[in-house]
Structures are given as C-alpha cells and as structure tokens.
C-alpha cells in the first residue's frame, strides 16, 4: 500500500510542504512518537518566555539575589563540605574543603 501524497493535494507554503515531506519519509510506526515530539515542542515554545525575558530574569536574580535562597545555598554547601570531610582525609580533598570554607566565610550573608 502506498502512502497518500499529502504534499500535492493542497497548495501549501514551503515550510508546511517540507514538514509533510519529512513526515512522509518517516516510517509510519514512528508517527505516534513524532506526534508526541511535535506536541511537546509546540507546548514548550508557546509557554516558554522569550530569550530576552529569560535574560532579564537571570540578570535580575544576579543583581538582586534572594537572601533566603543565598542562605539555603550556603547551608547546603556547608553540609556538602562536612560530608566531604567525613568521607575521606585525602590531602587534595582537605585542601579543597578548606578553600571553599574560607570562601563561604568571606561571603557570609547576614539577614
């Protein structure tokens, strides 16, 4: 059974014709996966903020950090350093932990 030629049935714009050509060249057993990918793509591009908005949000977070998030990050990093020290006493690991601890102490945030 031959696949219907969807491209020649309707006058289409070039991008739509290209898309239909790709679909026709894809084995039919993969069409459900392709459809799922297309739907996911559509959802992400229609919901996703523009790159300009994302850039502004990232810069705002850098320039105006949330003190509570910074405190939580510092606590998590302190806990990680403590675990590293407990896991082993290799020279490099100890030196790295000390460097990170000093950096944390220098950047301590008071609320």
N, C-alpha and C positions, 0 to 999 in steps of 0.2 A: 504494500500500500504506500503510495507516495504522499508526502506531506503537502497540504494545500499551500499555494504560494500566496501568502498574505500581502506581500510587497506589491504585487502587480494588481491587486483588487481595488486599492484605494489610492487616490493621489495624496501622497504624504510628503511631509517635509523631510529633508535629508537625514536629520538625527533619528527620526522615528523609523525611517526606512533602514538605517544602519542597525538600530536596535532589533527590529524584526528579523533582519538578515542574521544577526548573531543568534537570536532565539531559534531560528530555523536550523542553524548549523549545530545547535546543541542537541545531543541525544534526548529524546522525549522522556526517558526515565529520570533525567536530571531536572526537568521542568519544575517539579514541586520545590526543589531546593533553590532553583533560580528565582522562582516567585517569592520565596521567603526572603532571599537576599535583597531583592528589589524592594519589597515592603519595608524591610529593616532600614535600607538605605534611605528611602523616602521619609520614614519616621525620624531618622537622625538629622537629615538636612532641613526638615521643616521645623523641628523643635530646637535645634542647636542654634545658639546665638551666633551672630556674625563674628568673624575673626576680630573685627575691630572692637566689638563688645567684650569678647573674651580677653583681649589685650588690655583694655581699660580696667576690667575687673582684676586681672592679675597685677597690674601696676598699682591699683588701689590697695590690694592686700599687702603688697610690698611696702608702700609708703605709709599705710595706716594699719599696721598689724593689730590683730585682736589680742589683747593682753592675756585673756583666758586661754586662747589657743597656744600662745607662746609658753605660758606656764605649763600647760599639759605636755607640750613638746619637750620642755626641759626636764620634766619629771620622767617622761618616757625614756629620754636619752640617759638620764642618771641611772634609771633602772637597768638599761641595757649595759651601761658601763659596769655596774655592780655585778651583773651576771657574767660579763666577760672576765672580770677578775676572779670570780668563783670557779669558772670553767678551767682555768689553767694559769700557770705562772710563767709562761714563756716571756723572755725578755722583750721581744717586739710588742707583744700584746700589752704588757705592763706599761711600756713607754707610750704607746698609742692611747691607752686609757688615761694616763696622766696628762697628756697634751689636751685631750678632749675635756677632761675635768677642769683644767685651767681655763680653757676657752669658755666653758659653761659658767664658771665663777665670774669671769670678766664681763659676761653678758647677762648676768642675773637681772631679772626684771622684778621690781617691787610694785605691788598694787596697792 
